Amino acid sequence: MSKKLFGKFFIFLLVVGLLFAATPTRQAQAQTTRTVCPGGTCDYTTIQAAIDGAAAGDTINVAAGSYNENVTVNKQLTIVGAGAESVTVDALDSTFPCFHITADGVSLSGFTVTGALDGETAAILLDNTDNCTISNNIATNNYWGIKLYNAANNTISGNTANSNTAQGIGLVGADTTGNQIVGNTASNNASNGILLSPGVGGNNTISGNTVSANGKNGVSISSSNNTVTNNTITGNATTNTQGAGIALFDPVSGNTIQFNTITGNTGFGGVGSTSSGTNDISKNWWGSATGPRHTTNPGGTGDKLWTNQLISLLTYSPWLANPAVHNVTQGTYHATIQAAITAATNGDTIEVPAGTYVEDVVVTDKYFNLI
């Protein structure tokens, strides 16, 4: 072959190779949206069939209706119900979850899940999964509402977990760490509203939740090095005299529990602790400017503080003289309106809960939204 012909042949091969390199593979093709509805007008009539037919990265939209099934999510998908008020998944087999999630990166929202009552199961189970988002669901009339088992860096937000026969939201397993349990409602559960089981990995954040009227504990903590902040924890221990708003079990330590509203809890009171470890429960609102009721605080008229260990292990002072003030923009909490304003920057939104604030507020050269 001549050098000139060889050069042309080489250029041809190079061009073909570039064309093949530029051709998109199946993995790079556009993600697909699949639809589910009880009738025959959608792609599928069951959620499980849609999952089985989907590829990782697809979105599944589920129309209003009732679906009697146990769903396994074993690939990275976005599953969107038309709204928890209009889409119900009722466990076909009550010993298995409504949604059993075994893949990382799953997003699940917009469902009512119910009927997972037997075998100590949960309506939504994250099973050895990371980086999932579970939001805006209602988990009611199950054994556990939402359960994380050896699951890390997940976000559980905007859900309602109520009237379950054990836990509302529960975290289990040494690898359950770095999770965000944010802005949920956990109420009227027979045992605990939110549970951090013994041995759970640390660095979980419990924030902005409303936890009320649970039979035993509002927030039950058998795990160290977690953050519990800006929650409303009220009226718990309704059926168990040994319950509390927040329960700390031996030997947990290093938990930071601050800027919470802790009121109206019976049993052992607002905080009950059997832990021989040190935990910070300062900067909370106990329902009174005088702080919690304890023998070391004789003037306290707020929720009771109880421990069978040295009280010095619980740092409960200073407490808040009013509910915490929230800088929504910065995600920070402050003991007074003035402290929040001083720390604010122009354009911030500051949220002031209902309550009596005894202070002289000075506003100088900044602008912000005060709500």
N, C-alpha and C positions, 0 to 999 in steps of 0.2 A: 504494500500500500504506500502511495506517495505521501510525503510529508504534508502536502496541501490537502489531500483527501483525508488523511488522518486527522488533521486539524479541524476540518468540517465535521467529521464524525464525532470528535470529542466535544465540540460545541453542541451538537445535537443531543448527545447523552446528558450534557450538563443542563440544557434547557429542560429536557424531559424530567430529570431529577428534581429540578426546581419546581416544576409543575406538580409533581407528586408531593413534594414537601409542602406546597401551598394548599393542597387539597385537604379540607377539613376531615378529621376522623369522626367516627360516630360519637366519641366522648366529647368532642368539641361542638357538636350540634346543639341547636337551641333547646333549652329545657321545655318540657311539655306541661301543660295544665290539663288535668283530667278531672272529670266531673262525676259525682255520685248523687243519685236521688232514688227514693223508694219506687218510683214509677219507671217507665221504660224510655224516658226522654233524655237520659244522660248516658255517659259512656259506660257506667256500671251501676248496679243496684245495691252493691255492698261495698263497704269501705275496704274490707280485706281484699276483695277482687281488684280494686283499684290499686292498692299497694302492690299486689302480686304482679300487676301489669305495668307498673311504673318503673322508671329508671332513676337512679340516684340523682338528686337535684330537682326532680319534678315537683310540681304543686298539685295537690288534690283538694278540690273544692267540694264540700259536702252540703247538699241542700237541706232545707228544713224537713224534719220527719223523725221517725223513731227507727233505730237500727238495733236489732237484737243479735249481737255478735260479740265475740272476744277477738280483738284485733291485735295482731303482732306487727310491729313496725321494725323491720330488719334492714332498712336502708335509709340513707339521709334524704328526708322528704319534708316538705312544708304541707301540713294538713290543716285546712281551715274550715271550720264549721260555720254555718250561716248565722250562728249566735247561740249562746248557751240556753237562751230562753226558747229556742225553736228547734234545736237539734239534740236528741237524746240517744245515747248509746247505753243500752241495758244489757248487762252481761248475760250471754246465752247460757254459760256455765258459771254459776256463782262462785266456784272455787278458783276461777282465773280472772285476771284483770280485764277491764274493758279495753284498756290500751296497755300492752306490754311492749315497751320501747327498748330495743337492744342495739340500736345503731347510734353513732355519734351525730351531733348536729341536727337533730330533728326539731322541728317547730310544730307545736300542737296548740290550737286555740279554737274557742267558740263552741264547746260541747258541754252538755250535762252528762255526767257519767254516774251510773248507779247500778246497784244489784250485785256488786262484787263483795258478797257478805260472808262467805264461808272460807275456811282454810287459812285464816289470817292473811287474806290477800288484800290488795289495794286496787282502787278503780283505775289509777294511773300509776304504773310502775316503771321507773327508770332503772334499768338493770345493767350495771357495769357500763354506763354510757356517760359521755362527756359533752359539754358545750351544747346542750339542748335548751330550748325555751318552751316552757309550759305556761300559757297565759290565758286569762279570761275564760276559764272553765268553771263549772260548778260540779263539785264532787259531793254527793249526798247519798245517805243510806247505803254505805259500804262498811267493810270492816275498817280499813284505812282509806282515807280519801286519796292522798298523793304520797307516794313513797319513793325515796331515793336510796338505792342500794349500791354501795361502792361506786358512786357516781360523782364526778368532779366538775366544777366550773359550769354548773347549770344555773339557769335563771328561772325561778318560779314566781310569777308576778300576776297580780290582778285576779287571782282565783278566789273562789269561795269554797271552803271545805267545812261543811256543817252537817250535823245530825248523823255522824258516822259512829259505829258502835265501839270504836277504839280511838284511833288518832285522826286528827284532821290532816296534818302534814307531818310526815316522819322521815328522819334521816338515820340511816343504818349503815354500818361498815367502816372499816379503818380507812378506806380510800375515798370516803365521802368527805370531800374537802373543797374549799373555795367556792361554795355555792352561794347564790344570792336568793334569799327568801324575802321578797319585797312586795309590799302593798297588797297582801292577801287578807281575807277575812276567814278566821278559824273560830267557829262558834258552835255551841250546843253539841259538842262531841262528848261521848260518854266518858272518855278518859282524858287525854291531853289535846290541847289545841295544836301546839307545835312541839314535836319531840326530837331531841338530839340524843340518840341512844348511847349506851355505854360503848366506848371504843371508837366512836365516830371521829374521823380526822378533823383537825381544827380549821381555823380560818374561814368558817362559814359566817355569813352576815344575815341577821334577822332584823329587818328594818321596815318601818312604816306599815306594820300589820295591825289589824284590829283583832284582838284575841279575847273573847268574852264568853261567859256562861258555860264554860266547859266543866265536866263533872269533877275532874281531879285538878290538874294543873293547867294554867294558861300556856306557859312555856316551860317544858321540862328539860333540864340540861344535865346530861351525864357525860359531857365532853368538854375538853379544855380548849382555851385559846380561841374563843369565838366572840363575835361582836353582836350585841343585842341593843338596838338603839331606835328611838323615836317610834316605839310601838304604843298602842293603847291597850292596856291589859287590865280588864275590869270584870268584876263579878264572877270570878272563877271559884273552883272548889264548891260547886253547887250540891254535889252528892257525896263528897269524900272529905271528912274532917281533917285528913292529913294532906290535903292538897294545898295549893298556893297559887298566887298570880304567876310568880316565877319560882321554880324549884331548882336548887343546886344540890347535886348528890356527890357524896364522897367518892374519889378524892379530887374532883375537878379543880382546876386553877387557871388563872390567866384570862378569865372571861371579863370582857368590858361591857357593862350593862348600864347605859347612861341615856339621859334625855327621854325616858319613857314616862308615860302617864300610868301610874299604878294605883288603882282606886277600887274600893268596894269588893275586894277579894276576901273570902272567909277562910275557914280552916286555919292553916298556919299563917295566913295573912298575905300581904303583898309580896314578900320574899320569904321563903323558907329554905334553910340550908342545913345539910348534914355534912358539908364538905370541910375537910381539914386543910384544904388549899386556900390560897388567897384569891379573892375575886373583887373587882371594883364595881360597886353598885351606887356610886355617887352620882350627883346631878340628875336625880329623878324627881318627879312630882308625885308625892304620896297622897295627894288629895287635900293637903293642908300646908300652909306656910310654916307650920311648926315641925314638919317632918314626920318620920315614922314613929309608931308607938314601940318603944323598947325601954327597958330599965335604964339604959345608958343615956336615954333622951327623955327625961321625966316630963317634959312639957309637950311631947309629941302627941298629936291627935289624928294623924293620918293613918294609912293602912299599917297593920302590924308587921314588924320585922321579927322573925324567929330563927334561932339557930341553937343546936345542941353542942356547938363548938365555941371556941373563943370568939367573941364579937370583934376582936381586933383583926380577924381574918377577913372580915367584910368591911371594906371602906365605904361607908354610907354617907359620910359628910364630906363636903357640903351637899345639901339637897336643894332642889329648886323651890322657890317660894311661889311659883306659878307654873303652869304648863310651859314646856320648852317652845321657844320661838324659832321658826324654821326659815332659813334663807333658801328658798326653793332653787334659785339660780345656781348657787354654789354647793348646795347639798350639805349645808352645815347647820348646827343647832346651837342655840344660845340661851343663857339663863334669864336674860331680860330683853325688852324691846330695845333699850339703849345699846346694849352690847351687840345686838344684831345690826343696828343702824351704823354703829361705829365701824364694824367689820365689812359693811356692804360697799360695793362699788356702784357707779352710775348704771342705772338700768336694771338692777337686781329686783327680784320679787321677794318680799318678806311676808311670811304667813304667821299671823298671831292667833293662836287658838282661843276659844272662849275661856274667860277667867278674869280674875282681878289682878291688875298689875300696879303695884304701889311704887311709882317712880316718876321723876320729872324728865321727860324725853326732850332732848335738844337735837334739832336738825340744822346743820349749817350749810355747807356748800356742795351737797350731792343730791341727786334725784333718784327715786326708786319707787316701786309699787308696794304699798302696804295694804295687805288684805287680811 
